[in-house]
Amino acid sequence: MATVVAVPAGRRNITAMSNAKTNSHWDGPDHEDRAHPRHEQRDARPAEVAGALLNAAHDTAHDTAHDTAHDTALAARLDAICAEGWSIWERFERTVRDRDFHAFVAADYDAVRRALLVHRAPGARFLEWGSATGVIAIMADMVGFEAYGIELDASLVTTARALATRFASHAQFVAGSFLPTGYKRLGGDDESETIGDGPSGYLQLGRALDDFDVVFGYPWDDDAPLMHDLMRQYGRPDALLLLHDTARGVRAFRGGRELPVP
């Protein structure tokens, strides 16, 4: 199987600081302030501070408006790709899965969307195992990841690429297996009804599994241990593994240990 509450971008915090002038010696009430050499500078400062505060307020308002507009636009794009994903899945179920078994089952796109936003790291590399129609990898691209997908079914790769083009996404998809060349399955069992065999997709990507910062999978129950084993043998120790569980949502693991829900 394969496949937020938008998080505002970082806002600039502006702190206006004023330095109060302190006299160590008071010359009495008859002291002529006009004679003080810093008199003109002191008189001008309130206007400078007021101007700085006005500029800071304008910048903050501008940044807030920009962030809000960006969040709204991102949420709309994510809504659109999720809706299209469900539409594609319904057609796929009618025309393919109702006639014969196929390992692809659509994930809970809303749950995955929330997880992507929680763990978003713009510029980090994201890989989806069994990317199917490409919805999740495209969402990852939308929230800032450098996104890739590996899918064994070449017809689904074609669908994913077309969907990426439609949504102006830079997500890349290749046809192949997400099992690295030479990988021996757990227990020596080389047969699986849900994970097929084929040329390694990493060859086409030109990247190894340990090149990725975040890896996503939607395993059938019996395949979750295999995905953990893949990360243990081939993944980076500090990489994040996101596994979609139909009962518990998207769970995050690092170094084989599950992370607490944020």
C-alpha positions in Angstrom: 0.0 0.0 0.0 1.2 3.4 -0.6 0.5 6.5 -0.6 -2.2 19.8 7.5 -3.6 22.7 9.7 -1.0 24.6 7.8 2.0 25.7 9.9 3.0 29.3 9.4 6.4 30.0 8.0 8.9 31.6 10.4 8.0 35.1 11.3 10.5 37.9 11.9 10.4 39.1 15.5 11.4 42.8 15.8 12.3 44.2 19.2 12.6 47.9 19.5 15.2 48.9 22.1 15.8 52.4 23.6 18.7 53.4 25.7 17.8 55.8 28.5 20.3 58.5 29.1 21.4 58.7 32.8 23.3 61.6 34.3 25.6 60.7 37.2 25.6 64.3 38.3 22.6 66.5 38.7 23.4 70.3 38.3 20.2 71.4 39.9 17.0 72.9 38.6 18.8 75.9 37.1 20.9 73.6 34.8 20.6 74.7 31.2 19.9 71.7 29.1 20.3 73.7 26.0 24.0 74.0 26.7 24.5 70.2 26.8 26.6 69.1 23.8 24.2 66.1 23.2 21.0 68.2 23.5 20.2 68.1 19.8 20.8 64.3 19.5 18.6 63.7 22.6 15.8 65.8 21.2 15.8 64.0 17.9 15.8 60.5 19.3 12.0 60.3 20.1 11.2 60.9 16.5 13.8 58.3 15.4 12.4 55.7 17.8 8.8 56.5 16.7 9.8 56.0 13.1 11.6 52.8 13.9 8.5 51.5 15.7 6.2 52.5 12.8 8.5 50.7 10.4 8.7 47.6 12.6 4.9 47.5 12.9 4.6 47.8 9.1 7.1 45.0 8.5 5.4 42.8 11.1 2.0 43.4 9.6 3.4 42.7 6.1 5.1 39.5 7.2 1.9 38.3 9.0 -0.2 39.0 5.9 2.4 37.2 3.7 2.4 34.2 6.1 -1.3 34.1 6.2 -1.6 34.3 2.4 1.0 31.6 2.0 -0.7 29.3 4.5 -4.1 29.8 2.9 -2.6 29.0 -0.6 -0.8 25.9 0.7 -3.9 24.6 2.4 -5.9 25.1 -0.8 -3.3 23.2 -2.8 -3.2 20.4 -0.3 -7.0 20.2 -0.3 -7.0 20.0 -4.0 -4.4 17.2 -4.3 -6.1 15.2 -1.5 -9.5 15.5 -3.3 -8.0 14.4 -6.6 -6.2 11.5 -4.9 -9.5 10.2 -3.5 -11.1 10.6 -7.0 -8.3 8.6 -8.6 -8.6 5.9 -5.9 -12.3 5.5 -6.4 -11.8 5.0 -10.1 -8.9 2.6 -9.5 -11.0 0.6 -7.1 -13.9 0.3 -9.6 -11.8 -0.6 -12.6 -8.9 -2.6 -11.1 -9.4 -3.8 -7.5 -13.0 -4.9 -8.0 -11.8 -7.3 -10.7 -8.5 -8.6 -9.2 -6.3 -8.1 -6.2 -3.8 -5.2 -6.3 -1.6 -4.2 -3.4 -2.4 -0.4 -3.8 -4.8 0.9 -1.2 -5.1 4.7 -0.7 -3.9 5.9 2.6 -5.7 8.4 4.9 -4.5 11.5 3.0 -5.6 13.8 5.8 -3.6 11.9 8.4 -0.5 11.8 6.2 -1.0 15.5 5.5 -0.9 16.4 9.2 2.2 14.2 9.7 4.0 15.9 6.8 3.4 19.3 8.3 4.5 18.2 11.7 7.8 16.8 10.4 8.3 19.3 7.5 11.9 20.2 6.9 12.2 22.3 3.7 15.0 21.0 1.5 15.2 17.6 3.2 14.9 14.6 1.0 11.7 12.6 1.2 11.1 9.1 -0.2 7.8 7.3 -0.5 8.0 3.5 -0.8 5.3 2.2 -3.1 4.2 5.7 -4.2 1.3 4.5 -6.4 -0.6 7.5 -7.7 2.0 9.9 -6.2 -0.4 11.9 -4.0 1.8 11.7 -0.8 5.1 12.5 -2.5 3.4 15.4 -4.2 2.1 16.7 -0.9 5.6 16.3 0.5 6.9 18.5 -2.3 4.2 21.1 -1.6 5.3 21.5 2.0 8.9 21.9 1.1 10.6 18.5 0.8 12.7 17.3 -2.1 10.3 14.4 -2.9 10.7 11.1 -4.6 8.6 8.0 -5.1 9.4 4.4 -6.1 6.5 2.3 -7.4 6.7 -1.2 -9.0 3.6 -0.8 -11.1 4.7 1.2 -14.2 1.1 2.3 -15.0 0.8 3.9 -11.6 4.1 5.7 -12.1 2.6 7.2 -15.3 -0.4 8.3 -13.3 1.8 9.9 -10.6 3.9 11.8 -13.2 0.8 13.2 -14.9 -0.6 14.2 -11.5 2.7 15.9 -10.6 2.6 17.8 -13.9 -1.0 18.9 -13.3 -0.1 20.3 -9.9 3.2 21.8 -11.0 5.1 19.6 -8.6 8.8 18.8 -8.7 8.3 15.3 -7.1 10.0 12.6 -9.1 8.8 9.1 -9.7 10.5 5.9 -10.9 9.3 2.4 -11.7 11.0 -0.3 -9.7 11.3 -2.0 -6.3 12.0 -0.1 -3.1 14.1 -3.1 -2.0 17.8 -2.5 -2.6 19.7 -4.8 -4.8 20.8 -7.9 -2.9 18.4 -7.4 0.0 17.4 -10.7 1.6 14.0 -10.6 3.1 13.5 -11.3 6.8 13.3 -15.0 7.6 14.6 -15.8 4.1 11.1 -15.6 2.6 11.4 -14.3 -0.9 7.7 -14.4 -1.6 5.2 -11.7 -0.8 1.7 -11.0 -2.0 2.1 -7.3 -1.4 5.7 -6.5 -2.1 6.7 -7.6 -5.6 10.1 -8.1 -7.1 11.7 -6.0 -9.8 14.8 -3.9 -10.6 15.8 -1.7 -7.7 14.3 1.8 -8.1 17.3 3.3 -6.4 19.3 2.7 -9.6 17.0 5.0 -11.6 16.9 7.6 -8.8 20.7 7.6 -8.7 20.4 7.7 -4.9 20.8 5.1 -2.2 18.4 4.7 0.7 20.8 6.4 3.1 20.6 9.6 1.0 17.1 10.3 2.3 16.1 12.2 5.5 12.5 11.0 5.6 11.1 7.7 4.3 7.3 7.0 4.2 5.6 3.7 3.9 2.1 2.3 4.1 2.7 -1.3 4.9 0.3 -4.2 5.1 0.6 -5.5 8.6 3.1 -8.3 7.8 5.4 -5.9 5.9 6.1 -3.4 8.7 9.0 -5.5 10.1 10.5 -5.6 6.7 10.4 -1.8 6.4 12.1 -1.4 9.8 14.7 -3.9 8.7 15.4 -2.0 5.5 16.0 1.2 7.5 18.3 -0.7 9.9 20.4 -2.2 7.1 20.4 0.6 4.5 18.9 3.8 6.0 20.7 6.6 7.7 20.7 6.2 11.5 19.2 9.6 12.0 16.6 9.3 9.2 12.9 9.5 10.1 10.7 6.6 9.1 7.0 7.4 8.9 4.7 4.4 8.8 1.0 4.7 8.2 -0.9 2.4 10.5 -4.6 2.0 9.7 -5.4 1.7 13.5 -3.0 4.3 14.9 -2.4 6.8 12.1 1.1 7.8 11.0 3.8 6.7 13.4 7.3 8.2 13.4 10.5 6.2 14.1 14.1 7.1 14.4 16.9 4.5 14.9 14.2 1.8 15.4 12.5 3.7 18.2 9.1 5.2 18.0 8.9 8.9 18.7 6.3 10.5 20.9 3.4 12.2 19.2 4.1 15.9 19.0 
